[in-house]
Amino acid sequence: MSMAVHSNIPTAIEDATPVPGERLTRPFQRFAALSSAGGIVLLICTVVALVWANSGEAAYESYHNFVHAHMDIGVGGWHLGHGHMTVGHFINDALMAIFFLLVGLEIKREILVGELSDIKKATLPIAGAIGGMVAPALIYVMFNLGAEGIGGWGVPMATDIAFALGILALLGRRVPNSLRIFLTSLAIADDLGALIVIALFYTEKVSFGYLGIGAAIVALLVALNIMGFKRAIWFLLPGVFLWYCFLESGVHATIAGVVLAATIPVRPRVKVSRYSAYTRAALDCFDKADDPTQDIRTNSSQRAAVFAIEKNSYDVLPLLHRMEHGLHGWVAFLIIPIFALANAGLHVEGDVGAAISEKVTLGVIAGLFLGKPLGITLACFIAVKLGLGSLSKGVTWRHMIGAGCLGGIGFTMALFIANLGFKNNEHLLTDAKLGILIASALSAFAGLAILLTCPEKPEPEPDEIGPLVESPNR
């Protein structure tokens, strides 16, 4: 998941003297602000899961018991999942629905007002995403045609944006900001493709009764949007029932998060001009009420002005942006790490070389490590040659190959699709997980090595020079 942070915009009162508690928490706050922080936490949880599952039979048994522990969530005679819910199911079906809600919000934002809203800007990342999905799937099919594991063709199609952007963040000035924007847009388009694949090809037997109820809930959500409801509770409460309908319908429950995101309002409650006028008036009131004999605790006029500014700031931001901002930390530092902890615990036993030579493992490795950079780079090259898109300033084809390699880090979504494709075959699921881990590591090292050979970009970042001003020569 990604979120733009503008370094030239202050986010705190810098001259405030920190209290002891702030001194203790400030390093953690600075870490959380890093674009690579989510990927670092995800990597730590992956390592913990692998160590936990491979520290002896007792440790593996405790890990297995953790993932498959029974969860009884219900009231009276009603039980979620008909009484068969486990910790692993709850994480993959419920917590990941929140992850997919965030994914859906990011997709909607990008399509409406982001990089994907301009067809000329969107052509290259969309072309790269399509190539980066088709090539890995075809390579996987080549390894598994006619074999038992053919159903896992969707596993090597997805890109893990948290890891990929984490690698780019480590490179600092060696990569232009436009490459980060390209990779982020590509990953979001890639997520959209993966969601379509999950909905169409990894859906079980459908219950049209529950789907009908779900459709009615969606109609209600759309009506709430049209009528101008802007509070999150009006959408999240029906969203819970929507999730339950999808869970019971056979369509994977996490798709409910994306459907809910599509109904979230993108219009603010107040216009920017009105926000500016009323906020300036509140600031004037705050200044006029200043009294040297009082502070904010006893000055009711200043408190009223602050509350007014707070409400104005709340109303000027669209619900979509507020929800995206609010969910980002929870998803990056809690939900995705928990998902990794519950799904990355691959128990390695026996001949590892023999395990790597399995068709599913080889298909996933080749699809991610070779298919992703090949498909992304070739599709972008064709788009540029046809005049459908162009490389951004400062971006070379070496950068594109490196970004294509980083696209082969398919960790989170790849593990998710593997769980769907092989949920009834533990052996093939283990092979797929092994392939994902190996391919993601190889792709990360390859992308890092290629991008390290690129010369440092000569132009400053937009955040370093302030707002962009249109050049008269352009």
C-alpha positions, 0 to 999 in steps of 0.5 A, a space after each residue: 500500500 502506498 501513500 504520498 507524503 510531501 516533505 515540504 508540508 509541516 505535520 506538527 508544531 516543530 518548536 513544541 518542547 516534547 514531553 518525556 512520553 513524546 521523546 520515547 515514542 518519537 523514534 517509532 513515529 519516525 519509523 512509521 513515517 518511512 515508506 519502507 516501514 511497512 515492508 520492514 515489518 512484513 519482512 520481520 513477520 515473515 522471518 518469524 513465521 519461518 523460524 517458528 515453523 522450522 524450529 523443531 517438531 514442537 515449534 511447528 506443531 504450535 504454529 500449526 495449532 495457532 493457525 488452525 485454532 478454532 474460533 467460535 463467533 456466534 450468538 445463540 444458534 448462529 455461528 460465523 462460518 457455520 462453526 468451522 471458523 479458524 484463526 487462519 480463516 478469520 485472518 484470510 477472510 475477515 482481516 484481509 477484507 479490510 486490506 482489500 477495502 484499502 486496495 479498493 479505495 486506492 484503486 478508486 482514487 487513482 482512477 478518479 483523480 490519480 495517475 490512472 485518471 489521465 489516459 496518457 499517463 495511465 497507458 504505460 503502467 496499465 500496459 505494464 500491469 497487463 504484461 506483468 500478469 499475462 507473461 507469468 501466468 503463461 510461464 506457469 501454465 507451461 510448467 504445469 500444463 496437464 498437471 495437478 497444479 494447473 489451478 495455481 496459474 493466478 499465483 505469480 500474477 500479483 505484485 507486493 507493493 509494500 516490499 517493492 516500494 520498500 526496496 525503492 526507498 532504500 535506493 534513495 536518490 538513485 531512482 527518480 520519483 517518476 519511477 516510484 509513481 510508475 511502480 505504484 500505479 502499475 501495482 494498483 492496476 495489477 491489484 485490480 487485475 488480481 481482484 478480477 481473477 479472484 472474483 472470476 476464477 477462484 470463486 466456489 459454488 455461488 449462492 444467488 440468494 445471498 448475492 441478491 441480498 448483497 446486491 440490495 446492500 450495494 444499492 443502499 450504499 450507492 443511495 447513501 452516496 447519492 443522498 450525500 451521506 459523508 460519515 464513515 459509519 453509514 457505509 461501514 455498518 452496511 459493509 459488515 453485512 455485505 461482507 457476511 453475504 459474500 462470505 455465505 455466497 461462495 464469492 470470496 468474502 474479501 471482494 466485499 471490501 473492494 465493492 464497499 470501496 466503490 461506493 465510498 463518496 469522493 466529494 467533500 462536504 464543503 468546498 475548498 473556498 468555504 473551508 478557507 474562509 471559515 478556517 481563516 475566520 476561526 484563526 482570527 477569533 483564536 488570535 483575538 481571544 488571546 489572553 496572556 493570563 490564560 492558556 487553552 485550558 481556560 480560554 473557552 473562545 480559543 477552544 471553540 475556534 480550535 474545534 471549529 478548525 478541526 470540524 472544517 478540516 474534517 469536512 473538507 476532506 472526502 470520506 474516501 481520503 479520510 478512510 484511506 488515511 485512517 486505514 493505512 497504518 492499521 493495514 501496513 503495521 497490523 493486518 498484513 504482518 498478521 497475514 504474513 505470520 499466519 501464511 508464511 510459515 512454510 515447514 521445510 523438511 526432506 530434500 529441499 532440492 527435490 521440493 524446488 524441482 516440483 512443477 508448481 514451485 518451478 512455475 511460480 519461481 519462473 513466473 515471478 522471477 522471469 515472467 514479471 520483468 519480461 512481461 512488464 518491460 516488453 509490454 511497456 516497450 511495445 506501448 512506447 514504440 506504438 506511441 501509446 505512452 512514453 518514459 517519464 523524464 529521468 527514467 531509462 529502460 534500465 530503470 524499467 527492467 529493475 522496476 520489472 524485477 521488483 514487480 516479481 516480489 509477489 508476496 502478499 497477494 501471491 500467498 493469498 491466491 495460493 491459499 485460494 487455489 490450493 486450499 484443499 491440497 496442502 502439498 501443492 500449497 507448500 510448493 507454491 509458498 516455497 516458490 513465492 518465497 524464493 522468487 520474491 527474494 530473487 526478484 528483490 535482489 535482482 531489482 536492487 542490483 540493477 537499480 544500483 547500477 543506474 546513475 543518480 538522477 540529476 534533477 531534484 524531487 518535486 518535494 525538494 523544490 516546492 510546488 511544481 511550476 509549469 516551465 515556459 519551455 514546455 
